[in-house]
Amino acid sequence: MVDLHSAGHRRGIVCAPHAAAVEAGRQILAEGGNALEAMVAMAASIAAVYPHMNHLGGDGFWLIRWPSGRVRAIMAAGPAGLDAKPELYRDYETIPPRGALAALTVPGAVGGWMLALGAAKASGGTLPLKVLFASAIGQARNGYRVSRSQARLTREHLAGLKDVPGFAPTFLADDKPPAAGATLKQEAFAATLDHLAQAGLDDFYRGDVGRELAADLVRIGSPLGREDLTRYRATLGEPLHVELPAGTIYNTDAPTQGVASLMILALFARLGVTAAEGFEHIHGLIEATKRALRMRDRVVTDPNHLAHALERCLEPRFIAGEAMKIDRGKAARWPLASGESDTIWMGATDTTGFVVSYIQSLYWEFGSGCVLPATGIVIQNRGISLSLQRGALNFLMPGRLPPHTLNPALAVLKDGRVMAYGTMGGDGQPQTQAALFTRHVVFGEPLAAALDRPRWVLGRTWGGQQTKLRLESRFDGNLVDQLASAGHDVEVLPDPYSDIMGHAGAAILHGDGTCEGAHDPRADGGAAGA
């Protein structure tokens, strides 16, 4: 087992899927910054060292527990551009996944950073952007080491990425995928961060950076333009929540799948499972997942187009009815389609009482693949979640928010702990959240052990056309046989620790004021505190 656990810190703690981002956040805490400031520093750093997973051209979602005890959500998702009209795609059955036509939604992440730092300042935060961005600027300008996952994913998806505008000169080495451990630089991105540190984050949308972004987007043929950027604002709102025996669990509202993550835990609580790791535990979570994801695909869309508030899906009567449909010994049919996802989750706490759960993404690996030359920004392809089929729940139209797999989680527990937790991994996000929460909170497994335990995934993760129940090879053979006998279409992966299971983590503020955190041995990061 890889020990990526850190506990007992009295100023704060951070966790992230890359060690460089962890160190960036730890430095901010050590300099007296709060958890919100540390998270922005990590969010910039992770774009510099994990650019296949996320960048400033993507979206982000925050759950923040204030020192007062209030929990709020920052929703930093970008809508489809004003020129992103169905007739633009008349020659396509679906929106192309790469290239300029895939770059059709406004990057929302930086708007979320603006709201988070506004909250930090209102609570006494004083660190300037030049301090928060110092690590990221150095990593992008001086070079970062290519991670194992970046090397692998660049190699696997080279055919679809190599000819996309800006990709090859930024992320290939002599027109070939870089090896793990090779050094790459993002010099234009470093210059953009340096400019934002001086001009302020609003410049990303309504200043010099915004003008450069818009000019490059128009030049490559994207349907995004200057007006789309200048109109954009992230929003602060109320999260969804559900009451469980252990406490109150929070997640983000539409257009995210946060409702599915909450529904899985609410359904599982109704099953009365009393022990971890056995058939009842794993089968129960899998079957709860099926109910939750089917519901998600029927109802989750842009909040302005919802048929009804998603809180209705979490009402006790609805949950009780759904739980009654779960067969305790037999697998339900599972016909859902698949897709791809590349995301990071990070957590932070401080002893002033801030607890932060944050997720940031480009959607697929490298998003649209488009790297804008003037700024070095990689643009997401989240808009491919919108449909070109008239009558579809998420039909493409200008200004529409696409559905998001992103969903950060946060729990205020009855034992006095506040826990930020989450993962990347498409449809695997709600499943891994449920595995971590039930193992650590419900059944009391130590945090590092709960993250290390073998995991499973049903549905969409990274790229494969899969509907099987995939399990890591460390599961007990008898349990695998039981799942297969119950009707699950089981595939045991050769990897004992597989990336498709997500990179999960948690940051916990204890009732005594100390902090604890851990991150996934499947990733390249960890946890550290001050």
Number of C-alpha atoms within 10 A of each C-alpha: 9 13 15 21 21 21 19 17 18 17 21 36 35 37 36 36 26 22 18 23 31 28 24 25 36 27 20 24 26 15 12 17 23 30 32 33 29 32 34 24 28 31 31 25 29 30 27 29 27 24 23 28 25 32 31 28 29 30 31 31 27 32 29 29 23 17 14 9 13 10 22 19 26 24 28 27 30 29 24 25 25 17 17 24 17 18 10 12 14 11 9 11 10 14 23 16 20 22 26 23 23 23 33 30 33 30 32 26 28 26 25 25 25 18 20 23 21 14 16 20 15 10 15 10 17 14 18 13 20 17 15 25 23 18 23 28 24 18 23 23 18 14 17 20 17 22 21 13 17 23 19 16 16 22 16 12 14 16 10 14 23 19 14 17 18 20 23 20 14 18 26 18 14 9 12 13 20 21 18 14 12 13 14 21 20 25 19 18 26 24 17 18 27 19 18 20 19 12 15 16 20 17 17 24 26 16 17 16 21 21 19 17 26 22 16 19 23 14 11 17 13 21 24 26 22 18 15 23 23 17 10 18 19 21 13 16 14 16 24 19 22 19 17 17 10 15 17 15 24 27 28 28 23 26 24 26 28 27 30 31 30 26 29 27 25 24 27 23 20 15 18 11 16 10 13 17 17 15 20 18 19 18 23 26 22 24 25 27 27 23 21 25 20 14 15 22 15 9 20 27 24 20 18 10 15 14 10 11 12 19 13 12 20 21 14 14 11 13 21 15 11 17 23 12 12 20 13 15 16 16 20 16 11 17 12 15 10 17 16 16 26 24 30 27 30 34 38 39 36 30 20 17 19 24 32 33 30 30 25 31 34 30 30 26 26 33 31 31 30 30 27 25 19 15 21 24 24 29 31 35 32 32 29 24 20 21 19 21 13 10 8 10 18 22 16 23 19 17 18 23 28 28 24 22 25 32 33 34 31 30 26 21 18 12 10 13 18 27 29 29 31 32 32 34 29 29 26 26 29 31 29 26 26 23 25 26 25 23 22 18 18 16 15 12 17 13 24 23 19 22 30 20 20 19 25 24 25 23 25 24 25 23 15 12 13 17 18 18 18 20 24 21 19 15 16 12 11 11 15 18 13 15 21 16 14 17 13 22 16 18 16 17 14 11 11 16 21 19 16 24 26 32 27 29 36 34 33 30 30 20 12 11 18 19 29 26 32 30 36 29 23 19 21 17 22 26 32 27 26 19
